[in-house]
Amino acid sequence: MLEKEVINFEKTAIVGIVTQNQSEEKLNEYLDELEFLTFTAGGQVVKRFSQKMERPNPKTFVGTGKIEEIHQFVKENDISTLVFDDELSPSQQKNISKIIEECKILDRTHLILDIFAQRAETSYARTQVELAQCQYLLPRLSGMWTHLERQKGGIGMRGPGETEIETDRRIVRDRIALLKEKIKTIDKQMGVQRGNRGAMVRVALVGYTNVGKSTLMNAVGKSDVFVENKLFATLDTTVRKVVIKNLPFLLSDTVGFIRKLPTQLVDSFKSTLDEVREADLLLHVVDISHPEFEDHIASVNQTLLDIKANDKPVIMVFNKIDAYKHLTIDEDDLMTEKTTRHYTLEEWKSTWMSRVGEQNALFISATNKENFEEFRERVYEAVRQIHITRFPYNKFLYPDYKDAVEKDEKEDNEEE
């Protein structure tokens, strides 16, 4: 079965550059992620190309010699798709396509948009993705896009001497306007839905893609959210009512973030991200078994800042402790310098994580439910504090308050 799937994968090559702002080590991390993105989209990476440059070539992204090397490899190895790690300008994409005509030329943004298109299940998600794709496509239209359906054309609609490319651009602009109106309508509906949930405490799971948010959602909320070891397995926001110790609250599982997240997606997924903006508490889930989890944290924090959701209370949930492995140094090895890759979990806890505080940092395994009771207790306490502030006279929800009331009543009866 596995061999059959591999045969169906598109043969792909990926390209990245080392610059003053991006070291070779950092590039390799990005290319690892790009390879995983390619796999998620249905491709199989057979070759990586990289080049050291001060800055990307404004014409072809990489140098002329490197682009010829890539062209030769594409021809000799029947490559279907070539993916560049950074977003290509319209002119770069056009120039590269002229040189390498044998395969599709994509960049990281286009690839992510393609994955989102595959993953969109609901009409709303599909509308958001299509809007992002159209906004990405508009400045990149060329004469080859003559296959676009002419929804508005013909007599009275076409200007004198209008070329096919101008017609295509008009079609895409009209489509963008239509999709924006459709999303406005859905945004209002989603806003009403959020309003109808009342004043219940809202908790949102946020984090990098593929860190285990949906697994955690399933474990806590007893839901059946789709889980897969691929990037962006979850696209549609799922909201569930969860009850811990008699205390109800709403838990939402949102779309995962990623480094170099396309701005078109941030704009299009406004309502999805509103779940984060309107949450009372954020559970920032981190895959601690990933070597670059600190970068992932920084990317998520930057996205939260971009969507103006960085001022909310946050509990850091370090997930996948069962999969955490660290490098070791032999006792007689005096040459190898100890880095963060050599830290045990206990050593990590004594780093900057100690400043987060025991109350706001949890180490769990959502799959094995390791330290799960501690997680439930901590979430309960955080939600309880928010609930008390919101409903100061509604403390009967809490078991400890009930106990206190019963104790007082018992003492009063005894005195009588």
C-alpha positions as CSV (number, residue, x, y, z in Angstrom):
1,M,0.0,0.0,0.0
2,L,2.8,2.4,0.9
3,E,4.7,1.7,-2.4
4,K,1.5,2.5,-4.3
5,E,1.2,5.9,-2.5
6,V,4.9,6.8,-3.2
7,I,4.4,6.1,-7.0
8,N,1.5,8.5,-7.0
9,F,3.5,11.3,-5.4
10,E,4.8,14.1,-7.7
11,K,8.5,14.2,-8.1
12,T,9.6,17.5,-6.7
13,A,12.8,19.5,-6.1
14,I,13.1,22.3,-3.6
15,V,15.3,25.4,-3.7
16,G,16.5,27.8,-1.0
17,I,19.3,30.3,-0.4
18,V,21.8,31.1,2.4
19,T,22.0,34.9,2.9
20,Q,23.3,37.4,5.5
21,N,20.0,37.0,7.4
22,Q,19.7,33.3,7.0
23,S,22.4,30.8,7.9
24,E,23.0,27.4,6.4
25,E,21.7,25.7,9.5
26,K,18.5,27.9,9.4
27,L,18.0,27.2,5.7
28,N,18.2,23.4,6.4
29,E,15.5,23.8,9.0
30,Y,13.3,25.7,6.5
31,L,13.9,23.1,3.8
32,D,13.0,20.3,6.2
33,E,9.7,22.1,6.8
34,L,9.3,22.7,3.1
35,E,9.8,19.0,2.4
36,F,7.1,18.2,4.9
37,L,4.8,20.7,3.3
38,T,5.5,19.1,-0.1
39,F,4.8,15.7,1.3
40,T,1.5,17.0,2.8
41,A,0.5,18.4,-0.6
42,G,1.2,15.1,-2.3
43,G,4.8,15.5,-3.5
44,Q,8.0,13.5,-3.0
45,V,11.2,15.6,-2.7
46,V,14.0,14.0,-4.6
47,K,16.5,16.8,-4.6
48,R,17.4,20.0,-2.6
49,F,19.2,22.9,-4.2
50,S,20.8,25.7,-2.2
51,Q,23.2,28.6,-2.9
52,K,25.0,31.2,-0.8
53,M,24.1,34.8,-1.9
54,E,24.0,38.2,-0.4
55,R,20.4,38.6,-1.4
56,P,18.0,36.8,-3.8
57,N,18.6,37.5,-7.5
58,P,15.8,39.9,-8.5
59,K,15.4,38.1,-11.9
60,T,15.6,34.4,-11.1
61,F,15.9,34.2,-7.2
62,V,19.2,32.1,-7.6
63,G,22.2,32.9,-9.8
64,T,22.2,32.1,-13.6
65,G,24.6,29.2,-13.1
66,K,22.5,27.6,-10.4
67,I,19.2,28.0,-12.4
68,E,20.9,26.2,-15.3
69,E,22.0,23.4,-13.0
70,I,18.4,23.1,-11.7
71,H,17.1,23.2,-15.3
72,Q,19.4,20.3,-16.3
73,F,18.4,18.2,-13.3
74,V,14.6,18.8,-14.0
75,K,15.0,17.6,-17.6
76,E,17.1,14.6,-16.8
77,N,15.0,13.4,-13.8
78,D,11.5,14.1,-15.1
79,I,10.7,16.5,-12.2
80,S,7.0,17.6,-12.1
81,T,7.3,20.5,-9.6
82,L,9.9,22.9,-8.4
83,V,9.3,24.7,-5.1
84,F,11.2,27.8,-3.9
85,D,11.4,28.3,-0.1
86,D,10.6,32.0,-0.2
87,E,7.8,33.9,-2.0
88,L,8.7,34.7,-5.6
89,S,7.8,38.0,-7.1
90,P,5.6,37.9,-10.2
91,S,8.6,38.8,-12.4
92,Q,10.8,36.1,-10.8
93,Q,8.2,33.4,-11.3
94,K,7.7,34.5,-15.0
95,N,11.5,34.5,-15.7
96,I,12.0,31.1,-14.1
97,S,9.1,29.6,-16.0
98,K,10.6,30.8,-19.2
99,I,13.9,29.1,-18.5
100,I,12.4,25.9,-16.9
101,E,9.4,25.1,-19.0
102,E,9.3,21.4,-18.2
103,C,7.6,21.6,-14.7
104,K,5.4,23.7,-12.5
105,I,7.1,26.6,-10.6
106,L,5.8,27.2,-7.1
107,D,6.9,29.1,-4.0
108,R,6.2,28.4,-0.4
109,T,3.1,30.6,-0.3
110,H,1.6,28.9,-3.3
111,L,2.3,25.5,-1.8
112,I,0.6,26.4,1.6
113,L,-2.4,27.8,-0.3
114,D,-2.6,24.5,-2.2
115,I,-2.6,22.5,1.0
116,F,-5.3,24.7,2.5
117,A,-7.4,24.1,-0.7
118,Q,-7.0,20.4,-0.2
119,R,-7.9,20.6,3.5
120,A,-10.9,22.9,3.3
121,E,-14.0,20.9,4.2
122,T,-16.7,23.5,4.8
123,S,-18.1,26.0,2.3
124,Y,-16.7,28.8,4.5
125,A,-13.2,27.4,4.6
126,R,-13.3,26.9,0.8
127,T,-14.4,30.5,0.3
128,Q,-11.6,31.8,2.5
129,V,-9.0,29.7,0.7
130,E,-10.3,30.7,-2.8
131,L,-10.1,34.4,-1.8
132,A,-6.5,34.0,-0.7
133,Q,-5.6,32.1,-3.9
134,C,-7.2,34.8,-6.1
135,Q,-5.3,37.6,-4.2
136,Y,-2.1,35.6,-4.7
137,L,-2.9,34.9,-8.4
138,L,-3.9,38.4,-9.5
139,P,-0.4,40.0,-9.8
140,R,0.9,36.8,-11.3
141,L,-1.5,36.4,-14.2
142,S,0.2,36.0,-17.6
143,G,-1.1,35.0,-21.1
144,M,-1.1,31.3,-20.1
145,W,-4.2,31.9,-17.9
146,T,-6.6,31.8,-20.9
147,H,-8.4,28.8,-19.4
148,L,-10.1,30.9,-16.8
149,E,-13.8,30.8,-17.0
150,R,-15.2,34.0,-18.4
151,Q,-18.1,34.6,-16.0
152,K,-18.5,38.1,-17.3
153,G,-17.5,38.8,-20.8
154,G,-18.8,39.2,-24.4
155,I,-21.0,42.0,-25.8
156,G,-21.0,45.2,-23.7
157,M,-18.6,43.9,-21.2
158,R,-15.3,44.0,-23.0
159,G,-13.4,47.2,-23.7
160,P,-12.1,48.1,-27.1
161,G,-8.9,46.2,-27.9
162,E,-8.9,44.4,-24.5
163,T,-6.4,41.6,-24.4
164,E,-7.0,38.1,-23.0
165,I,-4.7,38.9,-20.0
166,E,-6.7,42.1,-19.2
167,T,-10.0,40.0,-19.4
168,D,-8.5,37.4,-17.1
169,R,-7.5,40.1,-14.6
170,R,-11.0,41.6,-14.6
171,I,-12.5,38.1,-14.0
172,V,-10.2,37.5,-11.0
173,R,-10.9,41.0,-9.6
174,D,-14.7,40.4,-10.0
175,R,-14.3,37.0,-8.3
176,I,-12.3,38.6,-5.4
177,A,-15.1,41.2,-4.9
178,L,-17.7,38.5,-4.9
179,L,-15.8,36.3,-2.4
180,K,-15.2,39.3,-0.1
181,E,-19.0,40.0,0.0
182,K,-19.7,36.3,0.6
183,I,-17.1,36.3,3.5
184,K,-18.6,39.5,5.0
185,T,-22.0,37.8,5.1
186,I,-20.5,34.6,6.7
187,D,-18.5,36.8,9.2
188,K,-21.8,38.4,10.4
189,Q,-23.3,34.9,10.8
190,M,-20.2,33.7,12.7
191,G,-20.3,36.8,14.9
192,V,-24.0,36.0,15.7
193,Q,-23.0,32.4,16.5
194,R,-20.2,33.6,18.9
195,G,-22.7,36.0,20.5
196,N,-25.3,33.3,21.0
197,R,-22.8,31.3,23.0
198,G,-23.4,33.7,25.8
199,A,-20.9,34.7,28.4
200,M,-19.3,31.3,28.9
201,V,-15.6,31.3,29.3
202,R,-13.8,30.7,25.9
203,V,-10.5,28.9,25.7
204,A,-8.6,28.6,22.4
205,L,-5.9,26.1,21.5
206,V,-3.2,27.9,19.5
207,G,0.2,26.8,18.3
208,Y,2.4,25.8,15.4
209,T,0.9,23.4,12.9
210,N,1.3,19.6,13.7
211,V,2.0,20.1,17.4
212,G,-1.0,18.0,18.6
213,K,-3.7,20.6,19.2
214,S,-6.5,18.4,17.7
215,T,-5.2,15.3,19.7
216,L,-5.5,17.4,22.8
217,M,-8.9,18.7,21.8
218,N,-10.1,15.1,21.3
219,A,-8.7,14.1,24.7
220,V,-10.2,17.0,26.6
221,G,-13.4,17.6,24.8
222,K,-14.2,14.0,23.9
223,S,-14.5,15.2,20.3
224,D,-13.8,13.5,17.0
225,V,-11.6,16.1,15.3
226,F,-9.5,14.8,12.3
227,V,-5.9,14.0,13.4
228,E,-3.1,13.2,11.0
229,N,0.7,13.5,11.1
230,K,0.7,16.1,8.4
231,L,0.8,19.9,8.3
232,F,-2.6,21.7,8.5
233,A,-4.6,18.5,9.1
234,T,-7.1,20.8,10.8
235,L,-8.4,23.8,8.9
236,D,-11.9,24.4,10.1
237,T,-12.3,25.8,13.6
238,T,-14.0,23.3,16.0
239,V,-15.7,24.5,19.1
240,R,-16.8,22.2,21.9
241,K,-18.4,22.6,25.3
242,V,-16.1,21.1,27.9
243,V,-16.9,20.4,31.5
244,I,-14.2,19.9,34.2
245,K,-15.3,19.4,37.8
246,N,-18.8,20.7,37.1
247,L,-17.4,23.9,35.4
248,P,-18.4,24.4,31.8
249,F,-16.4,26.4,29.2
250,L,-16.0,26.5,25.4
251,L,-12.8,25.0,23.9
252,S,-11.9,25.8,20.3
253,D,-9.3,24.2,18.1
254,T,-7.9,26.7,15.5
255,V,-5.8,26.5,12.4
256,G,-2.1,26.0,13.0
257,F,0.4,28.7,12.4
258,I,3.6,28.4,10.4
259,R,6.8,30.3,9.7
260,K,6.4,32.6,6.7
261,L,2.6,32.4,6.9
262,P,1.1,34.0,3.8
263,T,-0.4,37.4,4.5
264,Q,-3.3,36.5,2.2
265,L,-4.3,33.7,4.6
266,V,-4.2,35.9,7.7
267,D,-6.5,38.3,5.9
268,S,-8.8,35.7,4.5
269,F,-9.1,33.7,7.7
270,K,-10.3,36.6,9.8
271,S,-13.3,34.9,11.3
272,T,-11.3,31.7,12.1
273,L,-8.7,33.9,13.9
274,D,-11.5,35.8,15.6
275,E,-11.9,32.7,17.8
276,V,-8.5,33.4,19.1
277,R,-9.0,37.2,19.4
278,E,-12.2,36.7,21.4
279,A,-10.9,33.9,23.6
280,D,-10.5,34.6,27.4
281,L,-7.6,32.1,27.7
282,L,-5.1,30.8,25.2
283,L,-3.5,27.3,25.6
284,H,-0.3,27.6,23.5
285,V,0.5,24.1,22.5
286,V,4.2,23.4,21.7
287,D,5.8,20.2,20.2
288,I,8.7,20.0,22.6
289,S,10.1,17.0,20.7
290,H,10.7,19.2,17.6
291,P,14.4,20.5,17.6
292,E,13.2,24.0,16.6
293,F,10.3,24.3,19.0
294,E,11.7,27.7,20.3
295,D,11.4,29.1,16.8
296,H,7.9,27.8,16.6
297,I,7.0,29.6,19.8
298,A,8.4,32.8,18.4
299,S,6.4,32.4,15.1
300,V,3.2,31.8,17.0
301,N,3.8,34.8,19.3
302,Q,4.5,37.0,16.2
303,T,1.2,35.9,14.6
304,L,-0.7,36.6,17.8
305,L,0.9,40.0,17.8
306,D,-0.1,40.5,14.2
307,I,-3.8,39.6,14.9
308,K,-3.8,41.7,18.1
309,A,-4.3,38.7,20.4
310,N,-1.0,39.0,22.3
311,D,-2.5,40.5,25.5
312,K,-4.4,37.4,26.7
313,P,-3.5,35.1,29.5
314,V,-1.6,32.1,28.2
315,I,-0.8,28.7,29.5
316,M,2.2,27.1,27.8
317,V,1.5,23.4,27.1
318,F,4.6,21.5,26.1
319,N,3.2,18.4,24.4
320,K,4.8,15.2,23.1
321,I,7.1,14.6,26.1
322,D,6.9,10.9,25.2
323,A,8.6,11.6,21.9
324,Y,11.3,14.0,23.3
325,K,14.9,12.9,22.7
326,H,18.1,14.7,23.4
327,L,21.6,14.4,22.1
328,T,24.2,12.9,24.4
329,I,27.9,13.6,24.9
330,D,30.3,10.8,25.9
331,E,32.2,11.4,29.2
332,D,35.6,11.2,27.4
333,D,34.4,13.6,24.7
334,L,36.1,16.9,25.5
335,M,35.6,18.5,22.1
336,T,31.8,18.6,21.7
337,E,30.2,21.7,23.1
338,K,27.0,21.3,24.9
339,T,24.0,23.0,23.2
340,T,20.3,23.1,23.8
341,R,20.0,20.0,21.7
342,H,21.7,18.1,24.6
343,Y,19.2,19.4,27.3
344,T,17.1,16.9,29.1
345,L,13.5,17.9,30.0
346,E,14.6,18.7,33.5
347,E,17.3,21.0,32.2
348,W,14.9,22.7,29.9
349,K,12.6,23.4,32.9
350,S,15.4,25.3,34.6
351,T,16.0,27.6,31.6
352,W,13.7,30.4,30.5
353,M,10.8,28.0,31.1
354,S,11.2,28.5,34.8
355,R,10.4,32.2,34.3
356,V,7.1,31.2,32.8
357,G,6.3,29.7,36.2
358,E,4.9,26.4,37.3
359,Q,1.4,27.7,37.0
360,N,1.7,28.7,33.3
361,A,3.9,25.8,32.0
362,L,2.8,22.2,31.7
363,F,4.5,19.2,30.3
364,I,2.2,16.6,28.9
365,S,1.6,13.8,26.3
366,A,-1.8,14.2,24.7
367,T,-1.5,10.8,23.0
368,N,-0.6,8.9,26.2
369,K,-2.5,11.3,28.5
370,E,0.7,11.7,30.6
371,N,0.4,14.4,33.3
372,F,-3.2,14.9,32.1
373,E,-4.8,15.3,35.5
374,E,-2.3,18.1,36.2
375,F,-3.3,19.7,32.9
376,R,-7.0,19.5,33.6
377,E,-6.5,20.9,37.1
378,R,-4.5,23.8,35.8
379,V,-7.0,24.6,33.1
380,Y,-9.8,24.3,35.6
381,E,-8.2,26.8,38.0
382,A,-7.5,29.3,35.2
383,V,-11.1,29.1,33.8
384,R,-12.5,29.2,37.4
385,Q,-10.7,32.6,38.1
386,I,-12.1,34.1,34.9
387,H,-15.6,32.6,35.7
388,I,-15.5,34.1,39.3
389,T,-14.7,37.5,37.8
390,R,-17.5,37.3,35.3
391,F,-20.1,35.7,37.6
392,P,-19.2,36.8,41.2
393,Y,-22.6,35.5,42.5
394,N,-22.6,32.2,40.7
395,K,-20.1,30.3,42.7
396,F,-22.5,27.3,43.2
397,L,-20.8,25.8,40.2
398,Y,-17.7,24.9,42.2
399,P,-17.5,21.8,44.3
400,D,-15.3,23.5,47.0
401,Y,-17.9,26.3,47.3
402,K,-20.7,23.7,47.7
403,D,-18.6,22.0,50.4
404,A,-18.1,25.3,52.2
405,V,-21.9,26.0,52.1
406,E,-22.8,22.6,53.4
407,K,-20.2,23.0,56.2
408,D,-21.7,26.3,57.2
409,E,-25.2,24.9,57.2
410,K,-24.1,22.0,59.3
411,E,-22.5,24.3,61.8
412,D,-25.6,26.5,62.0
413,N,-27.7,23.4,62.6
414,E,-25.4,22.2,65.4
415,E,-25.6,25.7,67.1
416,E,-29.4,25.6,67.0
